[in-house]
Every structure is written in C-alpha cells, then in structure tokens.
Amino acid sequence: MTSVISNESIALPPTQDELPCDDGIPMETQRHKMQMDLLLDTLQPWLDQREDGYIGGNMFIYFSTQQIRNQDFRGPDFFAVLGLPKQERKSWVVWEEGKAPNVVIELLSESTGNEDKTRKKTIYQNQLRVPEYFWYDPFNPADWAGFYLQGSEYQPLARDGNNRYISQQLDLALVQWHGVYKNVETVWLRWETLEGELLPTERELSQEAQQAQQEAQQAQQEAQQVQQKNEKLAAKLRELGIDPDTV
C-alpha cells in the first residue's frame, strides 16, 4: 500500500510576512544614511526605465532558516536584483524570490568594518553567491574595494582608467564624487553611466529642468527681439517707398 503524506505535516519555510523586518538598530551615522539614500535615489529613475528589477537598502535578506534560529537578521546597506518584479517587499526572502541579489554594497564603519570584510563577505560569496560585492567607508574614501564572483571565490575587481569600478551586472560604474549632497560636502560614492554621466539626484534633475526652462525662455525672448527688429526695419523701408518683401 502506498502511504500518502499530508501537506499539513510538511513544515514550510516562513514567508516575508512571517519574518522580522526590523531590528530597531538605526544606520551608523547620518552620513551612512545619506550615502545609502544617494545610491538608492539616483538608481531608482534608472530602474524605472527597466521592465523589472528591485533595489533595497538596510533591508533583511533571508537565505536560510538558520538565520531565524540565530536571530541573524542584519542585511546589506544596498542591494540590487534584476529579473524580478518591482513590487514592494518587507524583506528579501531568497526561497520566495528564487534568487539572491546581483549586487551588494556595504558601507563600512568602525563597528561593522571588520565583519563586512570577513564574515559578511564570506556569506555573500559562499551562501548567497552574489555576483558582485563592494564596500565603501563614507569617512575614509580610500577604503573602497570591489569583488566579482569567479567560480567559487571572490576575485578583486580592478578600477578602470577613470578610477571607477565597473558593474558588469548593472552596466554602470561606481565612482567617487566630491560634492555637496543634502548640505554635506564630502567624497560620495555615486552611480555613473559607462559614458561618464552621473545618474542625477532629484535636486540635480530639478536644476537641469529649471536651466532648460530658462534657456528656452531666453531663446524665445531673443527670437522675439529679432522679430521686433525685423518689423521695425520693414516699417522703415515702407516709409521710404520700398517693399520689404522684394528686398
């Protein structure tokens, strides 16, 4: 006789609605939060042009039920996933989504730097199999590195001639940019096209739109001035008995 096992007896892994999504631990510093926002906010318009994809920051990534037992819930500061819907998530649950992130970025600090370079790097390499991993210290721009998964191990990425790391997964570049973001002037990590154009912030987009509007208004005013001059010249010619249309 063939025995039948009821589905009710099989313990299914929990869903994102059943898993913790907040550990109550804030970002390390204001600058860490701002750096994360800069990476996310500038990439979102780029993602909106795609049919699929998802980006998240400081969000839990679940790849094993052992994390639940160990209460090991911390997630990366930034991650990007391609090939999946853009719908809202509470956490990224690998057994629900069917894949891990394509790109992960960790923002180093005094309290997390060693873990990001050792234990977390090993997890992204061996368990999540993240194709590209980067780390960056917002207070020490020299501490910046990138890795790509080759076979079973991460290999160091070399920067290109413009001192950029190229993400083959996203077809974008990571570049250090010295400038002001949210009233803080420092060296920020930003996304750039392979052609060298920064992915703009919302403020930069607004400034570009205002500049384009001002340039259009100026061009219109100049055209009106030329038209007025032409009309005055035509009137003067008529006063002299000359048909301006035949000149």
Residue, then its C-alpha position, 0 to 999 in steps of 0.5 A: m500500500t502506498s502511504v500518502i503524506s499530508n501537506e499539513s505535516i510538511a513544515l514550510p519555510p516562513t514567508q516575508d510576512e512571517l519574518p522580522c523586518d526590523d531590528g530597531i538598530p538605526m544606520e551608523t551615522q547620518r552620513h551612512k544614511m545619506q550615502m545609502d539614500l544617494l545610491l538608492d535615489t539616483l538608481q531608482p529613475w534608472l530602474d524605472q526605465r527597466e521592465d523589472g528589477y528591485i533595489g533595497g537598502n538596510m533591508f533583511i535578506y533571508f537565505s536560510t532558516q538558520q538565520i531565524r534560529n540565530q536571530d541573524f537578521r542584519g542585511p546589506d546597506f544596498f542591494a540590487v536584483l534584476g529579473l524580478p518584479k518591482q513590487e514592494r517587499k518587507s524583506w528579501v526572502v531568497w526561497e520566495e524570490g528564487k534568487a539572491p541579489n546581483v549586487v551588494i554594497e556595504l558601507l563600512s564603519e568602525s563597528t561593522g568594518n571588520e565583519d563586512k570584510t570577513r564574515k559578511k563577505t564570506i556569506y555573500q560569496n559562499q551562501l548567497r553567491v552574489p555576483e558582485y560585492f563592494w564596500y565603501d567607508p563614507f569617512n575614509p574614501a580610500d577604503w573602497a574595494g570591489f569583488y566579482l564572483q569567479g567560480s567559487e571565490y571572490q576575485p578583486l575587481a580592478r578600477d578602470g582608467n577613470n578610477r571607477y569600478i565597473s558593474q558588469q551586472l548593472d552596466l554602470a560604474l561606481v565612482q567617487w564624487h566630491g560634492v555637496y549632497k543634502n548640505v554635506e560636502t564630502v567624497w560620495l560614492r555615486w552611480e555613473t553611466l559607462e559614458g561618464e554621466l552621473l545618474p542625477t539626484e532629484r535636486e540635480l534633475s530639478q536644476e537641469a529642468q529649471q536651466a532648460q526652462q530658462e534657456a528656452q525662455q531666453a531663446q524665445q525672448e531673443a527670437q522675439q527681439v529679432q522679430q521686433k527688429n525685423e518689423k521695425l526695419a520693414a516699417k522703415l523701408r515702407e516709409l521710404g517707398i520700398d517693399p520689404d518683401t522684394v528686398 
